[in-house]
């Protein structure tokens, strides 16, 4: 996978946690601390590939995810498939 970002997507804070599939949270359990996971559950992005709002953790587990820097996600723009 190249590191060229096709999309730059802003992260939005939500008041309540978004619904996240159990396979996503299970796959990411060791990647971050429980406190950080709780904070990330309240974040969302507007996925340019799927053309809909998605929870950030879903984006983090996506194959097109490159990196997150200062509230912006770099997306490769490939298919919106989970990398779990």
N, C-alpha and C positions, 0 to 999 in steps of 0.2 A: 504494500500500500504506500502511495506517495504521501509526502507531508504537505502537499499543496492544498490549501483550504479552498473549496469551491464556494462555501457559504460561511458567513460569520453570523452567529445567532446569539441574541441577547438572552440572558437568564432573568426570569421574572419571579419575584417573591410572592407567594400566595399566603393567605391567612390560615387555611386548613390544609392538611396533607392530602395529596392527590392519590387516587386509586392506582396502585402499582401491582402488577402481576407477581405472584409468589415466587415464580422461577427467577425473576429478575432480582428480587431482594435476596433470595437464597444464594444466587451466584455471586453477588457483590458483598456478602457478609464479611469476608476477610479483607476486602479492599480498603475499608475505611472504619474508623471507630464508630461505636453505636451513637455517640453524640453527633458526629458529623453526618451519619446516615439519617438521623432524625431531622437535621436541618435541611439536608438535600431532598427529603420527601416533600418539603414545602416549597420546592422550586420547580418551575416549569419553563419550557421553551416552546416556540412555535416552529415545528419541524418543517423545513422547506421541501423535504423529499416527500413526506406523507401528507403535507399541506394541512396539518391540524396541530392543535396544542397537545403536547406530550409532557409527562413528568420528566424532570431532569435525569432521574435514575434510569429511565428507559433509554434516554439519549446516551447516557454514560455506557450502557451495555450494548449499544448499537455498533455495527461493524464500521459505519462511516465516521464515528467519533474519532477525532485526532487528539485534541487537547482542550483544556478549559483554562483561560487566563483572564483574571480580573473581571469576572461576570460575563464573559463572552466565550462561546463554544465555537471551535473551528470544526467544520463538517466537510468531509470529502465529497459528499453529494451522491454517493453510491446508493444502492438499494437499502431501504430502512429495515434491515434484518437484525435481530438480536444476535449478539456474539456470545452465546452461553452454551 
